Amino acid sequence: MTGVTTSRLPTSIVVLGGVSFLNELSSQIVTPLIPLLLATVLGAGPVALGLVEGVADALASLLKLWAGRRSDLLGQKRKGFILGGYGLSVVARPLIGLAVNWPMVLLLRSLDRAGKGLRGAPRDALVADATPKDLRERGAWIRGAGALTLPASRVRRRGRSLGVPTRAYG
């Protein structure tokens, strides 16, 4: 069956794209509120905010390296990394609003970003493995749709709030 092209992506890739989009949406909702939480509710200063975001991003970067290499070594066992990563984020992110001090925000934000680091590279490898070669561009696009759609919606909302016609933004 060489030379036959399929026009549809595998269902698992479309579902993973939807999950990725919803996870990105929830992250875009929570992330801008963290500085407000730290400064107004918890009374923490800019050093605490820098520490929270710095530690969280460093942890995510290190876990991205480790999880990518580990999932490549394990081959077809990438699903555990992906589920674990999404699970960490889904549990930690809502708990940030219940934090009573900035070290608790540091812990929960770090767990949220650890989830991102844990799932990122294995998810991308899974998408590449499960998508037929002639559709790989579409598979990568579906996974990244959340990253493209959300900033565009922000530009549209910002334009509307400034009195700019929204048709100017597409």
C-alpha positions in Angstrom: 0.0 0.0 0.0 2.8 2.4 -0.7 1.8 5.7 -2.4 -1.6 5.8 -0.7 -2.2 9.0 1.2 -4.7 9.3 4.0 -6.5 12.6 4.5 -7.3 12.2 8.2 -5.1 12.3 11.2 -5.4 9.4 13.7 -8.0 10.0 16.4 -5.5 9.8 19.1 -3.6 12.8 17.7 -6.8 14.8 17.4 -7.7 14.0 21.0 -4.2 14.8 22.2 -4.5 18.1 20.4 -7.7 18.9 22.2 -6.3 18.0 25.5 -3.2 20.1 24.8 -5.4 23.0 23.8 -7.5 22.8 27.0 -4.5 22.5 29.2 -2.9 25.5 27.5 -6.1 27.4 28.0 -6.2 26.7 31.7 -2.5 27.6 32.0 -3.2 30.9 30.3 -6.0 31.6 32.7 -4.0 30.9 35.9 -0.5 32.2 35.0 -1.4 35.9 34.9 -3.1 35.7 38.3 0.0 34.4 40.1 1.7 37.8 40.5 -1.6 39.2 41.8 -2.0 36.4 44.3 1.6 36.8 45.5 1.5 40.6 45.8 -2.0 41.3 47.0 -3.3 38.3 48.9 -0.1 36.8 50.2 1.9 40.0 50.6 5.0 38.6 48.9 7.5 40.9 47.1 9.1 40.7 43.7 11.8 38.5 44.9 9.3 35.8 45.8 7.7 36.1 42.3 11.1 35.8 40.7 12.0 32.8 42.8 8.6 31.1 42.1 8.9 31.5 38.3 12.6 30.9 38.2 12.5 27.6 40.1 9.4 26.4 38.2 11.0 27.2 34.8 14.3 25.6 35.7 12.6 22.4 36.9 10.5 22.3 33.7 13.6 22.6 31.5 15.5 19.9 33.4 12.6 17.5 33.3 12.1 18.2 29.6 15.6 17.0 29.0 15.3 14.0 31.2 11.8 12.9 30.1 12.7 13.3 26.4 15.8 11.1 26.7 14.1 8.6 29.0 11.1 8.2 26.7 13.4 7.7 23.7 15.1 4.9 25.6 11.8 3.3 26.5 10.4 3.5 23.0 6.7 2.9 22.9 6.1 3.6 26.6 5.6 7.3 26.3 2.0 7.3 27.4 3.0 7.2 31.1 5.1 10.3 30.8 2.3 12.2 29.1 -0.4 11.1 31.5 1.8 11.8 34.5 2.7 15.2 33.2 -0.9 16.2 32.5 -2.0 14.7 35.8 0.6 16.8 37.8 -0.6 20.0 36.1 -4.3 19.2 36.5 -3.9 18.6 40.2 -1.4 21.4 41.0 -2.8 24.2 39.0 -6.2 24.6 40.8 -4.5 24.3 44.2 -2.5 27.4 43.6 -5.6 29.5 44.5 -5.7 27.8 47.9 -2.1 28.6 48.8 -1.7 30.3 52.2 1.9 31.5 51.7 4.4 32.0 48.9 6.4 28.8 49.5 3.2 26.9 48.9 2.8 28.8 45.6 6.4 27.9 44.8 5.7 24.2 45.4 2.5 24.1 43.4 3.8 26.2 40.5 6.8 24.0 40.4 4.6 20.9 40.2 2.6 22.4 37.5 5.7 23.3 35.4 7.2 19.9 36.2 4.1 18.4 34.6 4.8 20.4 31.5 8.5 19.3 31.4 7.5 15.7 31.9 4.9 15.5 29.1 6.4 17.9 26.4 9.1 15.8 24.6 7.3 12.4 25.0 4.1 14.0 23.6 5.9 15.4 20.6 7.6 12.1 20.0 4.2 10.3 20.3 2.7 12.6 17.8 5.6 12.1 15.4 5.3 8.3 15.8 1.5 8.1 15.4 1.1 10.5 12.5 1.6 9.1 8.9 4.6 10.7 7.2 2.5 12.6 4.7 0.5 14.2 7.5 3.3 15.1 10.0 2.9 18.8 9.4 -0.8 18.6 10.3 0.0 16.5 13.4 2.4 19.0 14.7 0.0 21.8 13.9 -2.9 20.2 15.9 -0.7 19.8 18.9 0.4 23.4 18.7 -3.0 24.9 18.0 -3.5 26.0 21.5 -0.3 28.0 21.5 -1.4 29.8 18.3 -5.1 30.3 19.1 -4.8 31.7 22.5 -2.5 34.7 21.8 -4.7 35.5 18.7 -7.8 35.6 20.9 -5.9 37.9 23.3 -5.0 40.3 20.5 -8.6 40.3 19.4 -9.9 41.1 22.9 -7.2 43.7 23.4 -8.2 45.4 20.1 -11.9 45.3 21.1 -11.1 46.9 24.5 -9.2 49.7 22.7 -12.1 50.4 20.3 -10.4 48.8 17.3 -12.7 46.8 15.0 -12.2 43.1 15.6 -12.3 42.3 11.9 -8.9 43.9 11.7 -7.6 40.9 13.7 -9.2 38.1 11.6 
